């Protein structure tokens, strides 16, 4: 059971990395550093969107953009870090 919790912790860490990559790519597109007409960039953007949009959509429903900024990424990262730093260690301690 502890291995399963550690695996979930690793998956959440990997998903947080995917979220950060999505944010960086969106900034690069917004500042016109990379071009979305490039096929590779379009493919990467599509994969990142497919991985993050289903989780972010419910958050975006309750949290509208503030001043043109999408804060749903920040909320999801905070929830992931809360689960990783509080919930999973407490469950591991409870099992031991």
C-alpha atoms as one frame of an Amber mdcrd trajectory, in Angstrom:
protein
   0.000   0.000   0.000   2.889   2.340   0.750   4.339   1.643  -2.692   1.024
   2.597  -4.241   1.003   5.902  -2.351   4.582   6.592  -3.422   3.608   5.790
  -7.004   0.685   8.236  -6.785   3.097  10.811  -5.357   5.423  10.293  -8.325
   2.518  10.590 -10.781   1.393  13.840  -9.162   4.936  15.175  -9.380   5.096
  14.266 -13.060   1.708  15.910 -13.673   2.915  19.069 -11.924   5.880  19.059
 -14.309   3.455  18.743 -17.263   1.455  21.698 -15.903   4.585  23.825 -15.630
   5.612  22.851 -19.165   2.164  23.886 -20.403   2.499  27.266 -18.707   5.962
  27.854 -20.165   4.840  26.884 -23.675   1.791  29.146 -23.426   4.019  32.042
 -22.355   6.406  31.391 -25.228   3.468  31.443 -27.630   2.000  34.587 -26.046
   5.314  36.448 -26.346   5.772  35.199 -29.917   8.973  33.335 -29.138   7.724
  30.161 -30.803   5.375  29.940 -33.742   2.242  27.765 -33.614   2.436  27.273
 -37.386   5.346  24.907 -36.794   4.113  21.304 -36.864   6.222  20.151 -33.918
   5.106  23.059 -31.744   1.491  22.414 -32.704   1.843  18.725 -31.802   3.445
  19.482 -28.442   0.775  22.068 -27.688  -1.966  19.588 -28.616  -0.514  16.876
 -26.347  -0.093  19.278 -23.431  -3.621  20.592 -23.884  -5.032  17.073 -24.046
  -3.281  16.217 -20.776  -4.190  19.346 -18.840  -7.512  20.681 -20.162  -9.748
  17.908 -18.750  -8.466  18.601 -15.231  -8.420  22.376 -15.575 -11.900  22.734
 -17.106 -13.828  22.252 -13.822 -11.535  24.725 -12.058 -12.025  27.264 -14.852
 -15.792  26.967 -14.427 -15.550  28.183 -10.826 -12.555  30.506 -11.201 -12.893
  32.978 -14.082  -9.800  34.697 -15.505  -8.610  37.617 -13.396  -7.333  40.496
 -15.474  -6.857  38.176 -18.442  -4.791  35.728 -16.404  -5.855  32.104 -16.075
  -5.237  31.178 -12.435  -6.543  27.619 -12.733  -2.982  26.340 -13.215  -1.936
  27.917  -9.943  -4.913  26.457  -8.078  -4.237  22.977  -9.453  -0.526  23.199
  -8.615  -1.385  24.238  -5.059  -3.809  21.310  -4.702  -1.206  18.883  -6.048
   1.429  20.200  -3.657  -1.012  20.004  -0.757  -1.779  16.376  -1.548   1.893
  15.554  -2.010   3.115  17.287   1.143   0.245  16.683   3.574  -2.138  13.943
   2.524   0.239  11.291   1.191   2.745  11.492   4.101  -0.120  11.357   6.611
  -1.562   8.284   4.898   1.870   6.626   4.871   2.266   7.348   8.601  -1.225
   5.981   9.234  -0.398   2.732   7.427   2.877   2.248   9.293
